[in-house]
Amino acid sequence: MAGAISVRLDDDALKALAKLEATGMSRSEALRKALIDSAGRLSRRHALAEEVAALEADEQDRREMREVARLMESLRAPR
């Protein structure tokens, strides 16, 4: 279902919209794409944050990371 909305754009948003329109997109296409892309980035950021939290909570993984760090430090050339 399509719906019409009205928005007020500040100068930065108008400049960004002009850049998108310069690619040949209509205003509607540019705004739809921007909204969808922005929502996608938020979803990916949320998924990444969940993955990081899960890794940080995994004590065995943290233990292995410390072991690898110790090994890498022992292999480093003397200063």
C-alpha positions, 0 to 999 in steps of 0.5 A: 500500500502506497502512502503519501507523506509531507516532509520539511527538509533542511539545507543538508537534506536538500543538498543530499536530495539534489545529489540523488536527483542528479543521478536521474532518480525522481524525488520519490525514488530518491527518498524511498531509496534513502529510507530503505538504505538507512533502515537496512544499515540500522538492521545490519548495525543491530545484527553486528552489535548482537554478534559482538555481544555474543562473542564477548559473552563466550568465555571459551572464545575469550580464553582462546583470544588471550592464548593467541595474543600470548603466542603472538607476543612470544613470537614478536621480534625483540626491540 
